[in-house]
């Protein structure tokens, strides 16, 4: 479970694709007995109907539960930054938690059929 930050809807071969980031936080007590908090960001990608639903209902700060598989991909960084790697969650299910948009009165979730092969992903 995390909180959504932003989402971008693209089309790849006529299929909707959405990218968004979620933050998860962890509270703990360090060796000195001080309360600490750690925030980690996760990149998420969703396809087809799930992408459209995410674009419609995800807003910054909205709590979500995401299921999917991990994928690490390589890409060329801008400005001659060389090759980079990014690990992301390819979502198969997104459950919207917390306060839903005004026109809905309950949390909603969507499950997606199997994702396209890695070679078919636009990024």
SULFEN-V842154 format. One record per pair of residues at least 12 apart in sequence whose C-alpha atoms are under 6 Angstrom apart, sorted by the first residue. I is the first residue (numbers start at 1). J is the second residue. D is the distance in whole Angstrom. If there is no record, write none. Layout:
BEGIN
I & J & D
I & J & D
END
This chain:
BEGIN
1 & 64 & 6
1 & 65 & 4
2 & 22 & 6
2 & 23 & 5
2 & 24 & 5
2 & 63 & 6
2 & 64 & 6
3 & 22 & 5
3 & 23 & 5
3 & 61 & 5
3 & 62 & 5
3 & 63 & 4
3 & 64 & 6
4 & 21 & 6
4 & 22 & 4
4 & 60 & 5
4 & 61 & 5
4 & 62 & 5
5 & 21 & 5
5 & 22 & 6
5 & 60 & 5
6 & 20 & 5
6 & 60 & 6
7 & 19 & 5
7 & 20 & 4
15 & 48 & 6
16 & 47 & 6
16 & 48 & 5
17 & 46 & 6
17 & 47 & 5
17 & 51 & 5
18 & 45 & 6
18 & 46 & 5
18 & 51 & 5
19 & 44 & 6
19 & 45 & 5
20 & 44 & 5
21 & 42 & 5
21 & 43 & 5
21 & 44 & 6
22 & 41 & 6
22 & 42 & 5
23 & 40 & 6
23 & 41 & 4
24 & 39 & 6
24 & 40 & 5
25 & 38 & 6
25 & 39 & 4
26 & 38 & 5
43 & 88 & 5
44 & 88 & 5
44 & 89 & 5
44 & 90 & 6
45 & 90 & 5
46 & 91 & 5
50 & 112 & 6
63 & 97 & 5
63 & 98 & 6
64 & 95 & 6
64 & 96 & 5
64 & 97 & 5
65 & 94 & 6
65 & 95 & 5
66 & 93 & 6
66 & 94 & 5
67 & 91 & 6
67 & 92 & 6
67 & 93 & 5
68 & 89 & 6
68 & 90 & 5
68 & 91 & 4
68 & 92 & 5
69 & 89 & 6
69 & 90 & 5
70 & 88 & 6
70 & 89 & 5
71 & 87 & 6
71 & 88 & 5
72 & 86 & 5
72 & 87 & 4
73 & 85 & 6
73 & 86 & 6
92 & 111 & 6
92 & 112 & 5
93 & 110 & 6
93 & 111 & 4
94 & 109 & 6
94 & 110 & 6
95 & 109 & 4
96 & 108 & 6
96 & 109 & 6
END
